[in-house]
Amino acid sequence: MSRYYKGESTINKYIEKIERKINRLSINTIVPFSRVKTKDVSTDTLRKILHRLHDRGIITITGRGEFKRIKPFREMLFVYGSLKKGFDNHHLLSKHAKRVGKAITISKFGMFEDSFGNYPYLIPVPQIRIHGELYELHRKELLEKLDRFEGYPEYYERKKILVKTHRGTVRAFVYIQPHTAVPQGQKPLREWTADTDSKIKQLEDFLK
C-alpha cells in the first residue's frame, strides 16, 4: 500500500511540470516521449504521466513512445441507467470520463423500463424530474463509442438538457427516445435502481 501512495505522490508532483512542457508544443505534431522529459523524472514515471494525460484528453499517444498534443475536448453527459456507477455498463465510462456526482434534470421527463427490466429509457413527456449521475468526458472517441452503444441516431437521440448538481446547473448531453409512447400499466420512474427481486418479478409477469 505504501508503495502505491509513494508512486501516486511522485506522479502528482511532476504531472503539472510535464503538462506545462506539453502546452508549449504545437497541436497535432507527433513527438517522442523524451521531448518532455526532465532529469528528475524517471522514464517509467514519465510514461505513467503521459498515459494519464492521454486519458484526460490533453494528448493522444500515437505509437510506442510517441504522442501529440491535441485540442482539449470537454463535454458533460447525464446518465440514468446502466452507465451509472455500480451498474453493468459503467465500465464504458471508467477510463476517459470523470464522475462529477449525482444530478437531477431541471425539466421533467418520462422514464420507463423495457419489458424485461434490463434498462430504462427517457421519453420527452413532462412527468417527473429524473435522478442520475453527471460525467465529464475528456475524449471525443469516448462520446462516439457511447453513441454506437446507445444506437444513436437510429434508436436514441442525443440532446443537451439542463441538470442540477452540487456545483450548480450545467448543460449536459442525454440519450432519449423521442418517438416512443408512454407504456401502458407502468408508472414513471424517478430513479433507476438495481432492484433484482423486482426485475425477476417483471420477467415472470412478462413470460406469463
Secondary structure as a PSIPRED ss2 file (coil, helix, strand):
# PSIPRED VFORMAT (PSIPRED V4.0)

   1 M C   1.000  0.000  0.000
   2 S H   0.000  1.000  0.000
   3 R H   0.000  1.000  0.000
   4 Y H   0.000  1.000  0.000
   5 Y H   0.000  1.000  0.000
   6 K H   0.000  1.000  0.000
   7 G H   0.000  1.000  0.000
   8 E H   0.000  1.000  0.000
   9 S H   0.000  1.000  0.000
  10 T H   0.000  1.000  0.000
  11 I H   0.000  1.000  0.000
  12 N H   0.000  1.000  0.000
  13 K H   0.000  1.000  0.000
  14 Y H   0.000  1.000  0.000
  15 I H   0.000  1.000  0.000
  16 E H   0.000  1.000  0.000
  17 K H   0.000  1.000  0.000
  18 I H   0.000  1.000  0.000
  19 E H   0.000  1.000  0.000
  20 R H   0.000  1.000  0.000
  21 K H   0.000  1.000  0.000
  22 I H   0.000  1.000  0.000
  23 N C   1.000  0.000  0.000
  24 R C   1.000  0.000  0.000
  25 L C   1.000  0.000  0.000
  26 S C   1.000  0.000  0.000
  27 I E   0.000  0.000  1.000
  28 N C   1.000  0.000  0.000
  29 T C   1.000  0.000  0.000
  30 I E   0.000  0.000  1.000
  31 V E   0.000  0.000  1.000
  32 P E   0.000  0.000  1.000
  33 F H   0.000  1.000  0.000
  34 S H   0.000  1.000  0.000
  35 R H   0.000  1.000  0.000
  36 V H   0.000  1.000  0.000
  37 K C   1.000  0.000  0.000
  38 T C   1.000  0.000  0.000
  39 K C   1.000  0.000  0.000
  40 D C   1.000  0.000  0.000
  41 V C   1.000  0.000  0.000
  42 S C   1.000  0.000  0.000
  43 T H   0.000  1.000  0.000
  44 D H   0.000  1.000  0.000
  45 T H   0.000  1.000  0.000
  46 L H   0.000  1.000  0.000
  47 R H   0.000  1.000  0.000
  48 K H   0.000  1.000  0.000
  49 I H   0.000  1.000  0.000
  50 L H   0.000  1.000  0.000
  51 H H   0.000  1.000  0.000
  52 R H   0.000  1.000  0.000
  53 L H   0.000  1.000  0.000
  54 H H   0.000  1.000  0.000
  55 D H   0.000  1.000  0.000
  56 R C   1.000  0.000  0.000
  57 G C   1.000  0.000  0.000
  58 I C   1.000  0.000  0.000
  59 I E   0.000  0.000  1.000
  60 T E   0.000  0.000  1.000
  61 I E   0.000  0.000  1.000
  62 T E   0.000  0.000  1.000
  63 G E   0.000  0.000  1.000
  64 R C   1.000  0.000  0.000
  65 G C   1.000  0.000  0.000
  66 E E   0.000  0.000  1.000
  67 F E   0.000  0.000  1.000
  68 K E   0.000  0.000  1.000
  69 R E   0.000  0.000  1.000
  70 I C   1.000  0.000  0.000
  71 K C   1.000  0.000  0.000
  72 P C   1.000  0.000  0.000
  73 F C   1.000  0.000  0.000
  74 R C   1.000  0.000  0.000
  75 E E   0.000  0.000  1.000
  76 M E   0.000  0.000  1.000
  77 L E   0.000  0.000  1.000
  78 F E   0.000  0.000  1.000
  79 V E   0.000  0.000  1.000
  80 Y C   1.000  0.000  0.000
  81 G C   1.000  0.000  0.000
  82 S C   1.000  0.000  0.000
  83 L C   1.000  0.000  0.000
  84 K C   1.000  0.000  0.000
  85 K C   1.000  0.000  0.000
  86 G C   1.000  0.000  0.000
  87 F C   1.000  0.000  0.000
  88 D C   1.000  0.000  0.000
  89 N C   1.000  0.000  0.000
  90 H H   0.000  1.000  0.000
  91 H H   0.000  1.000  0.000
  92 L H   0.000  1.000  0.000
  93 L C   1.000  0.000  0.000
  94 S C   1.000  0.000  0.000
  95 K C   1.000  0.000  0.000
  96 H C   1.000  0.000  0.000
  97 A E   0.000  0.000  1.000
  98 K E   0.000  0.000  1.000
  99 R E   0.000  0.000  1.000
 100 V E   0.000  0.000  1.000
 101 G E   0.000  0.000  1.000
 102 K E   0.000  0.000  1.000
 103 A E   0.000  0.000  1.000
 104 I E   0.000  0.000  1.000
 105 T E   0.000  0.000  1.000
 106 I E   0.000  0.000  1.000
 107 S E   0.000  0.000  1.000
 108 K E   0.000  0.000  1.000
 109 F E   0.000  0.000  1.000
 110 G E   0.000  0.000  1.000
 111 M E   0.000  0.000  1.000
 112 F E   0.000  0.000  1.000
 113 E E   0.000  0.000  1.000
 114 D C   1.000  0.000  0.000
 115 S C   1.000  0.000  0.000
 116 F C   1.000  0.000  0.000
 117 G C   1.000  0.000  0.000
 118 N C   1.000  0.000  0.000
 119 Y C   1.000  0.000  0.000
 120 P E   0.000  0.000  1.000
 121 Y E   0.000  0.000  1.000
 122 L E   0.000  0.000  1.000
 123 I E   0.000  0.000  1.000
 124 P E   0.000  0.000  1.000
 125 V E   0.000  0.000  1.000
 126 P E   0.000  0.000  1.000
 127 Q E   0.000  0.000  1.000
 128 I E   0.000  0.000  1.000
 129 R E   0.000  0.000  1.000
 130 I E   0.000  0.000  1.000
 131 H E   0.000  0.000  1.000
 132 G E   0.000  0.000  1.000
 133 E E   0.000  0.000  1.000
 134 L E   0.000  0.000  1.000
 135 Y E   0.000  0.000  1.000
 136 E E   0.000  0.000  1.000
 137 L E   0.000  0.000  1.000
 138 H C   1.000  0.000  0.000
 139 R C   1.000  0.000  0.000
 140 K H   0.000  1.000  0.000
 141 E H   0.000  1.000  0.000
 142 L H   0.000  1.000  0.000
 143 L H   0.000  1.000  0.000
 144 E H   0.000  1.000  0.000
 145 K H   0.000  1.000  0.000
 146 L H   0.000  1.000  0.000
 147 D H   0.000  1.000  0.000
 148 R H   0.000  1.000  0.000
 149 F H   0.000  1.000  0.000
 150 E H   0.000  1.000  0.000
 151 G C   1.000  0.000  0.000
 152 Y C   1.000  0.000  0.000
 153 P C   1.000  0.000  0.000
 154 E C   1.000  0.000  0.000
 155 Y C   1.000  0.000  0.000
 156 Y C   1.000  0.000  0.000
 157 E E   0.000  0.000  1.000
 158 R E   0.000  0.000  1.000
 159 K E   0.000  0.000  1.000
 160 K E   0.000  0.000  1.000
 161 I E   0.000  0.000  1.000
 162 L E   0.000  0.000  1.000
 163 V E   0.000  0.000  1.000
 164 K E   0.000  0.000  1.000
 165 T E   0.000  0.000  1.000
 166 H C   1.000  0.000  0.000
 167 R C   1.000  0.000  0.000
 168 G E   0.000  0.000  1.000
 169 T E   0.000  0.000  1.000
 170 V E   0.000  0.000  1.000
 171 R E   0.000  0.000  1.000
 172 A E   0.000  0.000  1.000
 173 F E   0.000  0.000  1.000
 174 V E   0.000  0.000  1.000
 175 Y E   0.000  0.000  1.000
 176 I E   0.000  0.000  1.000
 177 Q C   1.000  0.000  0.000
 178 P C   1.000  0.000  0.000
 179 H C   1.000  0.000  0.000
 180 T C   1.000  0.000  0.000
 181 A C   1.000  0.000  0.000
 182 V C   1.000  0.000  0.000
 183 P C   1.000  0.000  0.000
 184 Q C   1.000  0.000  0.000
 185 G C   1.000  0.000  0.000
 186 Q C   1.000  0.000  0.000
 187 K C   1.000  0.000  0.000
 188 P C   1.000  0.000  0.000
 189 L C   1.000  0.000  0.000
 190 R C   1.000  0.000  0.000
 191 E C   1.000  0.000  0.000
 192 W C   1.000  0.000  0.000
 193 T C   1.000  0.000  0.000
 194 A C   1.000  0.000  0.000
 195 D C   1.000  0.000  0.000
 196 T H   0.000  1.000  0.000
 197 D H   0.000  1.000  0.000
 198 S H   0.000  1.000  0.000
 199 K H   0.000  1.000  0.000
 200 I H   0.000  1.000  0.000
 201 K H   0.000  1.000  0.000
 202 Q H   0.000  1.000  0.000
 203 L H   0.000  1.000  0.000
 204 E H   0.000  1.000  0.000
 205 D H   0.000  1.000  0.000
 206 F H   0.000  1.000  0.000
 207 L H   0.000  1.000  0.000
 208 K C   1.000  0.000  0.000
